[in-house]
């Protein structure tokens, strides 16, 4: 299943395992901390977007609705779902990360983590970038195709949805770092 | 720099290296082929989007322009740039991939590939998903915020921009597979 990191204690091949063992434990602890922060980032993003709404006291010329919620735009619903899935995965994967701190020479389980981290990073990036494209449009509008900048009316709504992107992008960078950490740890095992 | 895969020929430790060596060479060839296909995918996407335009013979009620090109929407410009960067990277990385077919036990260079593959996958996914969000809006529109479905007018334009997403998403899946392949190859070295 895996190369056993406790070979030093077993006295089987103590030649060069000791320093590798320490470095890999360090990498595992970095993995654990970064994973926890990434989970918090997705949680903050998902909750911020999911609770965003703004009611205007009047009907404006261009808007036929006076209340804006995140699920008026399907892309934002996808963003909330993506953040939820990735957050749940990151919390679950903390268990495997803790296991790697204890058994720091594990290889197979690190490959498994790389596979899932990569897929989850792709999902999170898809959600964040799709939402960013719509947020950009909400701010700037597009005069060429007559899509109005709704942020002129819904300023607090737009402030919150823009802010909610930050946690997602931080978590994406965190996941990229996690993939690299795992690759380095595997190469040293 | 790297663990040398030619140790079998050197006669240093022929015990279990031979099968690993063969499997890793197989993984390297799979990497090379998939990388070439991913490069073609990004090339096709970038060129399709970058050459898309449609001129309408009349001004319609909702449109103030009669010619639609991809760079009317900044998101599509980002999509073309992202595809271009990733395509150039994938072509360059073919050299390293060929090197891995020859020296199939290389470790450090595979870690380097994982780092760049991950960053490029994130970039490509960002471009593809942002473009997908806008394409979705162009097709469906959004009655809540009065963003009209421009595809009712620009049908051939919309057909091409939708099609151009396919190559990008295939390349993204290809890059995910490449990251996994590299991780497996490193774990076997």
Interface residues (C-beta under 8 A of the other chain):
Chain A: X62 X63 X64 X65 X68 X72 X73 X74 X75 X107 X108 X110 X111 X114 X115 X118 X119 X121 X122 X125 X126 X127 X128 X129 X130 X131 X132 X133 X134 X136 X137 X138 X142 X143 X144 X145 X146 X147 X148 X150 X172 X176 X179 X180 X182 X183 X184 X186 X187 X189
Chain B: X62 X63 X64 X65 X68 X72 X73 X74 X75 X107 X108 X110 X111 X114 X115 X118 X119 X121 X122 X125 X126 X127 X128 X129 X130 X131 X132 X133 X134 X136 X137 X138 X142 X143 X144 X145 X146 X147 X148 X150 X172 X176 X179 X180 X182 X183 X184 X186 X187 X189
